[in-house]
């Protein structure tokens, strides 16, 4: 069989399951979500090392995605929603592969073939003409008309119990069943099955985060401390062989780095203040600050330029988010540009130890998890001393100010105060985002302003149900 390990043109694509990752995926493609030390996209690119990268996402996200990637030197020349004239390796952005699973996939795929899992395309290797047709097939569920349809359906099914009524959204998915087999038959494409993992729900990003940190560490050649880093006297290192510290890092006295249960990866320009405790598996992103006395538990990933204090356990915190003060966040996924006030805590375990049910794509689902904290979209603000309930979901660009436990689902573009819920004026939401981003020297671009408008319109279509 032909070896497919050499670099090729790579296309990472979204599919119709993006609503299962709301509100995290409201303003970004699913493949831009973090699991481990990097995004799902970065994991795939690292495996393929392509000469050219193409990203396929919902149309309304394309301009902002293009702008953000243009600032990444490693993604110069990336194409969004268009293909070059060459053979293309397509990979589903929800794919999560460990060890040598991905290389096995690449070596096993042949030209003019699609690899699927239960009718969902996982990967494909296609020549230019058929690649263009496959792009059209993918985009059928990602154009603005289909997105608007999804938001309208979410309005109709909101709050339904998944055990009682499957609702209209599942009917949309049933309509797509068999579509891939039909397309392959019409275009003379072979189909092969795979057992590789596709992420299906947002809580799986939390479940798999520790595994991804370990996998990323094992695949990276980096070990030890960069010579430009400084560990002050009195830093306690446990299992030094499983710790990576990048350049220009300061680790102050009294800090404990405990890699006895998994690796610790600290990116460049990180500052760790005195008496912090960091337990692996753990990742701390570039330019982040760990405040004095913080307790960062295993299974935690912190994105770049975060400010983190208090206690964090088995949680993904996306870039540019502040949780500077005391308070507990556990078994959660916190979006970017979020500010969590002093003393705020979330519950991640029910008093009766039962399985947790949570909002997902308009309905309440059984997560199959005994531990689940809070999931927030980007640009969320949570007031001081807020008590966040088990399995809560907070939408995009929402403010939470609760005296008691906050509601388990709070929609996007909302000011939630006890007992009132009112809409967050769009102009004020944009202005707040612009000010916060400017404080980190990040430009709020016209494309971002337009994205806020589109999201506000889509969320109105959903009737405060997303």
C-alpha positions, 0 to 999 in steps of 0.5 A, a space after each residue: 500500500 502506498 505510504 501517505 506519511 509525506 506532507 500533502 495539502 491538508 484540509 481540516 473541516 467542520 461538519 454538521 455537529 458544530 451545535 453540540 459544542 455551543 456556546 464554545 463554537 458559536 464564534 469559532 470553528 470546532 477545530 479551534 477548540 483546545 484539548 491538551 496543549 493545543 487546538 484540535 487543528 494544531 494537533 492535526 497539522 502537527 501530525 501531517 506537517 503539510 505543505 499547504 493547509 486549508 480550513 473549512 468552516 461555517 461561512 459566517 466565521 471565515 473572515 475572523 478566522 482568516 484574520 486571526 490566522 494571518 497573525 500566526 507565522 506558522 499559518 501564513 498562506 492558509 486558505 479558508 473555504 477554498 481549495 488549491 489545485 492539488 490532491 487533498 487530504 481531508 480530515 474532520 476537525 473533531 478527530 481525536 487520535 492518540 499515539 500512532 493512530 493518525 499515522 496509521 490513518 494516513 498510511 492506510 488511506 488511498 486516493 479516491 477514498 473516504 474513511 467514515 464512522 457511522 456515515 460521518 466522514 473522518 478523512 478523505 484523499 481526493 484528486 482536485 476535481 473530486 476534492 472540489 465536489 467534496 468541498 461542496 458536499 461539506 459546505 451544504 451544512 455550513 452555509 448561512 442558510 443552513 446555520 439559520 435553519 439550525 438556530 430556528 430549530 434550537 428555538 423550537 426544541 429548547 428545554 426538551 428532555 432528550 429522553 422524552 423528545 428527540 426534537 427537530 434537530 435530530 430530524 435534521 441529522 436523520 436527513 443527512 444519514 446516508 448522504 455520504 454513501 450516496 455522494 460516494 456512489 455518485 462520484 465513484 469514491 471508495 468508502 472504508 470504516 474506522 474506529 477512531 474517535 470523533 468528539 461529539 459533545 463539549 464535555 468530551 474536551 474536558 474528559 480527554 484533556 489529560 490524555 491529550 496533554 500526555 500525548 502531546 508531551 510524548 510526541 514533543 522532543 522538548 524536555 527539561 528547562 530552557 537556559 533563559 528560564 529562572 527557577 528561584 531558590 526554594 522551588 520544589 521539583 517532583 519527577 523532573 524528567 516529565 517537566 518542560 519549561 520554556 524560555 523566559 519563565 520565572 518560577 518563584 520561591 515556594 512553588 511546587 511542580 509535581 509531575 508524579 501523576 503526569 507531565 507539566 508543560 510550561 510555555 515561554 514567558 510564563 510567570 509563576 508567583 510564590 507558593 503556587 502548586 502545579 500538578 500534572 498533567 498540566 499545560 500553562 500557555 505562553 505569557 500566562 501568570 499564575 498568581 501567588 498561592 494558586 493551586 492548579 490541579 491535574 488535567 488543566 490547560 491554561 491558554 496563552 496570556 491568562 491570569 490565574 489564581 485560586 484553585 483550578 482542577 481538570 479545566 480548560 481555560 482558553 486564551 486571554 481569560 482572567 481568574 485572578 482571585 481565590 475561588 474554585 473552578 473544576 471540571 469546566 471549559 472556560 472560553 476566551 476573554 472571560 473575567 471571573 470575579 473574586 470568590 466565584 466558585 462552581 459546583 462540579 459534583 451533585 450532592 447525591 452523586 448522580 449523573 449530571 444532566 446539562 444543556 446541549 444544543 437546545 435540550 437537556 441531555 444526560 452527560 454520563 459524567 459524575 463530574 461537570 462544572 461550568 462551560 462558558 462561551 467567549 466574552 463572559 463576565 461573572 461577578 464576585 462571589 457567584 455560585 455556579 451550579 453543577 453542569 451550568 452553561 453560560 452563553 456568548 457575551 453574557 454577564 452573570 450577577 447572581 445572589 444565589 446559585 445562577 441558573 443552569 443555562 444562561 443564554 447569549 447576549 444577556 445580563 443575568 441579575 436576580 431575579 431579572 434577565 435582560 438583553 445585553 445591548 449589542 453596541 455595549 457588548 462590542 464596546 466592552 469586548 473592544 476595551 478588554 482586547 485593547 488591554 492585551 494589545 489585540 485589535 478588535 477588527 471590523 470583521 469581529 464587529 460584523 461577527 458580533 452582529 451576525 451572532 446576535 441575529 442568530 441568537 435572536 432567531 433562537 429566542 434566547 435558547 442558545 
